[in-house]
Amino acid sequence: MAAILHHYAFHISQLSPMPTVEKFRVFYGLISTLGFFCFVVRNVKKILINPPKSFHDWKIKFFFIREEVIPIAMEFCQSGLIPNEDIKIPHKEGWYNKIMLMPNMVFGEQVLVAAGMSDKWPE
């Protein structure tokens, strides 16, 4: 795993599974603020013990994607037209019941360095 992450030059914390639309909607809802859209966490089972409250360096990561880059027809949502979705929590689903509350820092940076997965230490 460390060799794969090193080859593609990304940190393990940057890797996330691609959920289905249905599963994603269970955990996140769409909101609009000042004409921009973002996803907020719904009041469901928590995945992280201490999820981050904000990302202070978001401006250096903010970017726009030109319409021509995406090869499918996409509609632009107007900021005042977000429907309020009442998503039922799938308490009886097997995948939902397998989710365990995880700390967001299981191993310290030294363990990541030893595994060759640290983005803070050069080779």
ROTI-725571 format. One record per residue: residue in one letter; y, z, x of N, C-alpha, C in turn. Coordinates in Angstrom, 3 decimals, m for minus. Each point is the difference from the previous one (the first is absolute). Last residue first. Example, Ala and Ser with C-alpha at 12.3 -4.5 7.8 and 13.67 -1.06 7.14 Angstrom:
<pts>
s m2.250 7.080 12.850 1.190 0.060 0.820 1.090 0.730 m0.770
a m5.720 m0.070 0.290 1.190 0.000 m0.890 1.200 0.000 0.900
</pts>
This chain:
<pts>
e 11.452 1.411 11.716 m1.362 0.012 0.532 m0.091 0.851 1.256
p 3.955 1.463 m3.086 m0.472 m1.302 0.489 m1.420 0.125 0.524
w 2.225 3.034 m3.954 m0.380 0.027 1.403 m0.457 m1.399 0.423
k 1.309 1.007 m4.476 1.048 0.644 0.780 m0.291 m0.014 1.504
d m2.838 m1.490 m3.726 1.082 m0.973 0.155 1.139 0.581 0.837
s m5.614 0.980 m0.223 1.356 0.516 m0.077 1.016 m1.112 0.151
m m5.026 m0.011 0.242 0.653 m0.445 m1.221 1.435 0.498 m0.135
g m3.876 0.899 3.233 0.669 m1.274 0.260 0.734 m0.542 m1.202
a m2.418 4.269 0.670 m0.734 m1.064 m0.687 0.620 m1.373 0.241
a 2.032 3.915 1.785 m1.353 m0.050 0.555 m0.817 m1.129 m0.628
v 4.294 0.849 m1.725 0.112 m0.520 1.365 m1.393 m0.161 0.602
l 0.275 2.059 m4.171 0.265 m1.431 m0.125 0.132 m0.654 1.377
v m0.434 4.638 m0.162 m1.262 m0.609 m0.393 0.174 m1.512 m0.145
q 3.819 2.540 0.889 m0.869 m0.021 1.176 m1.359 m0.637 m0.322
e 3.298 0.837 m3.407 0.258 m1.217 0.766 m0.920 m0.094 1.212
g m1.896 2.910 m4.020 1.272 m0.065 0.708 0.132 m1.293 0.789
f m2.864 0.617 m4.643 m0.109 0.111 1.446 1.387 m0.077 0.614
v m0.197 0.093 m4.625 m1.289 0.609 0.282 m0.146 0.261 1.490
m 3.946 m0.959 m3.596 m0.120 0.100 1.446 m1.299 0.725 0.317
n 1.399 m0.746 m4.462 0.498 m1.228 0.604 0.028 0.082 1.516
p m3.554 2.309 m3.658 1.230 0.278 0.745 0.492 m1.299 0.637
m m2.828 m0.065 m4.606 m0.104 m0.084 1.460 1.303 0.450 0.646
l m3.165 0.015 m4.889 1.299 0.326 0.570 m0.137 0.070 1.511
m m3.260 m3.133 m2.941 0.162 1.374 0.468 1.398 0.178 0.558
i m3.111 m3.508 m3.403 1.223 0.201 0.783 0.154 1.478 0.318
k m3.466 m1.845 m2.832 m0.325 0.067 1.426 1.225 0.277 0.864
n 0.216 m0.711 m4.781 m0.542 1.318 0.309 m0.387 0.157 1.465
y 1.531 m4.181 m1.646 1.093 0.977 m0.095 m0.487 1.392 0.382
w m3.113 m3.577 m0.252 0.898 m0.188 1.144 1.120 1.020 m0.010
g m3.069 m0.069 m3.695 m0.589 0.473 1.248 0.933 m0.111 1.186
e 1.683 0.704 m5.160 m0.422 m1.076 0.901 m0.517 0.580 1.312
k 2.012 2.469 m3.763 m1.453 m0.162 m0.045 m0.519 m1.082 0.942
h 4.765 1.118 m0.604 m0.718 1.210 0.409 m1.520 m0.185 0.079
p 4.446 m3.063 m0.102 m1.442 m0.250 m0.173 m0.865 1.157 0.479
i 5.154 m0.457 m2.219 m0.657 0.423 1.238 m1.509 m0.139 m0.202
k 3.831 m3.000 m2.550 m0.895 1.137 m0.142 m0.668 0.311 1.339
i 4.906 m2.300 m1.050 m1.315 m0.251 0.575 m0.852 1.262 m0.156
d 4.607 m2.227 m1.926 m0.729 1.243 m0.202 m1.443 m0.243 0.434
e 5.027 m2.428 1.061 m1.445 m0.107 m0.129 m0.629 1.380 m0.155
n 4.930 m2.584 m0.836 m0.564 1.302 0.333 m1.497 m0.056 m0.259
p 3.170 m4.320 1.401 m0.617 0.745 m1.103 m0.563 1.329 0.485
i 4.216 m3.000 1.830 m1.264 0.575 0.435 m0.603 0.783 m1.153
l 4.352 m2.720 0.585 m1.098 m0.369 m0.881 m1.364 0.552 0.431
g 4.594 0.049 2.147 0.012 0.821 m1.203 m1.192 m0.218 m0.901
s 0.761 m2.420 4.222 m0.080 1.434 0.261 m0.025 0.855 m1.260
q m2.163 m4.971 0.421 1.359 0.527 m0.120 m0.066 1.525 0.056
c m3.517 m3.607 2.305 0.200 0.979 m1.061 1.459 0.452 m0.002
f m2.502 m4.671 1.647 0.886 1.061 0.447 0.277 0.914 m1.178
e m4.447 m3.259 1.147 1.155 0.246 m0.849 0.832 1.126 0.602
m m3.462 m3.844 2.294 0.251 1.410 m0.278 1.253 0.120 m0.854
a m3.984 m3.761 2.069 1.166 0.197 m0.856 0.136 1.483 m0.335
i m2.238 m1.483 4.668 m0.316 0.014 m1.428 1.281 0.208 m0.796
p m0.434 0.022 4.968 m0.516 m1.274 m0.510 m0.386 m0.008 m1.477
i 3.816 2.492 3.339 m1.130 0.400 m0.836 m0.520 m1.235 m0.731
v 3.818 m0.393 2.772 m1.082 0.482 0.848 m1.253 0.324 m0.814
e 4.355 m1.344 m1.815 m0.818 m1.120 0.454 m1.229 0.445 0.799
e 3.446 3.082 m1.570 m0.856 m0.474 m1.080 m0.962 m1.085 0.467
r 1.857 3.748 3.404 0.507 m1.178 m0.688 m1.019 m0.502 m1.007
i 0.688 5.080 1.685 m0.925 m1.121 0.160 0.548 m1.159 m0.800
f 2.204 4.711 2.495 m0.125 m0.865 m1.159 m1.013 m1.094 0.318
f 0.644 5.342 1.985 0.107 m1.440 0.212 m0.111 m0.724 m1.335
f 0.103 5.192 2.909 0.320 m0.710 m1.232 0.155 m1.484 0.297
k m0.716 3.645 3.202 m1.218 m0.629 m0.486 0.234 m0.834 m1.258
i 3.365 2.617 2.212 m0.471 m0.909 1.039 m1.268 m0.723 m0.428
k 1.964 3.252 m2.903 0.888 m1.161 0.156 m0.488 m0.966 1.073
w m2.121 4.308 m1.041 m0.381 m1.120 m0.853 0.848 m1.236 0.246
d m0.585 4.768 1.997 0.287 m1.219 0.749 m0.325 m1.252 m0.803
h m0.707 4.468 m1.725 1.374 m0.039 0.479 0.349 m1.292 0.725
f m3.389 1.494 m3.991 m0.124 m0.704 1.263 1.406 m0.237 0.523
s m2.347 3.945 m3.475 0.855 m1.175 0.168 m0.277 m0.623 1.363
k m2.734 3.486 m1.778 1.004 m0.017 m1.068 0.900 m1.223 0.092
p m5.374 0.734 1.565 1.383 m0.067 0.471 0.960 m0.107 m1.171
p m4.667 2.608 m0.631 0.482 m1.382 0.129 1.450 m0.019 0.464
n m4.017 3.547 0.208 1.452 0.012 0.162 0.510 m1.428 0.138
i m4.536 0.574 m1.136 0.456 1.369 m0.238 1.520 0.069 0.058
l m2.619 m4.512 m1.507 0.454 0.710 1.201 0.487 1.396 m0.369
i m1.745 m2.610 m3.445 m0.856 m0.444 1.095 0.364 0.735 1.282
k 0.409 1.222 m5.587 0.679 m0.233 1.269 m1.008 m0.396 1.069
k 0.000 m0.663 m5.563 m0.663 0.669 1.118 0.696 m0.370 1.305
v 3.291 m0.871 m3.796 m1.462 m0.067 m0.038 m0.561 0.767 1.190
n 4.747 m1.687 m2.021 m0.484 1.378 0.007 m1.522 0.000 m0.206
r 2.730 m4.117 2.453 m0.209 0.575 m1.331 m0.544 1.416 0.145
v 3.159 m2.864 3.527 m1.305 0.615 m0.214 m0.046 0.579 m1.410
v 3.036 m4.325 1.342 0.031 1.458 0.069 m1.397 0.522 m0.332
f 2.548 m4.886 1.843 m1.082 0.663 m0.705 0.120 1.498 0.196
c 3.959 m4.054 m0.122 m0.889 0.764 0.862 m1.066 0.650 m0.872
f 4.565 m3.844 0.049 m1.192 0.573 m0.601 m0.769 0.809 1.026
f 5.502 m1.428 m0.849 m1.183 m0.146 0.843 m1.165 0.687 m0.677
g 4.469 0.079 m1.825 m0.411 m1.389 0.094 m1.192 m0.266 0.902
l 1.759 4.452 m0.881 1.090 m0.818 0.555 m0.415 m1.454 0.216
t m4.021 2.473 m1.267 1.151 0.797 0.392 1.012 m0.916 0.671
s m4.982 0.080 m3.103 1.102 m0.783 0.561 1.161 0.932 0.275
i m5.811 0.383 m0.465 1.334 0.380 m0.466 1.028 m0.911 0.652
l m5.815 0.594 m0.928 1.139 m0.773 0.484 1.290 0.546 m0.591
g m4.841 2.636 1.207 0.741 m0.657 m1.063 1.221 m0.688 0.589
y m5.240 2.126 1.716 1.403 m0.346 0.198 0.597 m0.684 m1.221
f m4.659 1.640 0.304 0.716 0.889 0.908 1.498 m0.262 0.101
v m3.044 m2.604 m2.758 m0.313 1.397 m0.319 0.885 0.935 0.816
r 0.094 m4.694 0.767 0.828 0.432 m1.123 m0.293 1.431 m0.424
f m2.650 m2.100 3.370 1.353 0.223 0.498 0.892 0.562 m1.108
k m4.373 m1.366 m1.107 0.005 1.270 0.737 1.402 0.322 0.522
e m0.590 m4.135 m2.217 m0.260 1.101 m0.926 0.051 1.351 0.699
v 0.354 m3.970 2.576 1.214 0.228 m0.795 m0.198 1.202 m0.920
t m2.896 0.117 4.369 0.136 m0.954 m1.095 1.280 0.333 m0.763
p m0.163 1.216 5.228 m0.572 0.401 m1.289 0.088 m1.131 m1.019
m m0.267 0.362 5.498 0.655 m0.780 m1.042 m0.622 0.377 m1.342
p 0.549 3.163 4.628 m0.879 m0.862 m0.790 0.783 m0.735 m1.069
s 2.121 1.453 4.787 m0.255 0.540 m1.328 m0.901 m0.949 m0.769
l 2.441 1.212 5.205 m1.086 m0.659 m0.709 m0.196 0.653 m1.361
q 3.002 1.513 3.467 0.561 m1.173 m0.663 m1.039 m0.745 m0.831
s m0.997 3.809 2.772 0.780 0.460 m1.146 0.653 m1.166 m0.751
i m2.425 m0.690 4.072 m0.905 0.270 m1.118 0.756 0.466 m1.244
h 2.439 m3.252 3.474 m0.461 1.376 0.000 m0.879 0.241 m1.227
f 0.754 m4.829 2.746 0.576 0.867 m1.015 m0.705 1.349 0.009
a m0.886 m4.423 2.550 1.215 0.739 0.365 0.630 0.722 m1.183
y m4.238 m2.721 0.671 1.027 m0.437 m0.947 1.323 0.738 0.175
h m3.683 1.091 2.855 0.104 m1.459 0.023 1.122 m0.500 m0.909
h m1.116 4.614 m0.038 0.722 m0.378 1.213 0.205 m1.517 0.060
l m2.630 1.746 m3.479 1.407 0.372 m0.200 0.841 m0.412 1.205
i m4.619 m0.629 0.368 0.551 m0.897 m1.026 1.476 0.291 m0.212
a m2.393 2.835 2.874 0.179 m1.323 0.605 0.600 m0.992 m0.999
a m1.157 4.344 m1.515 1.159 0.054 0.896 0.274 m1.360 0.625
m m3.855 0.493 m2.630 1.185 0.000 m0.815 1.256 0.000 0.864
</pts>
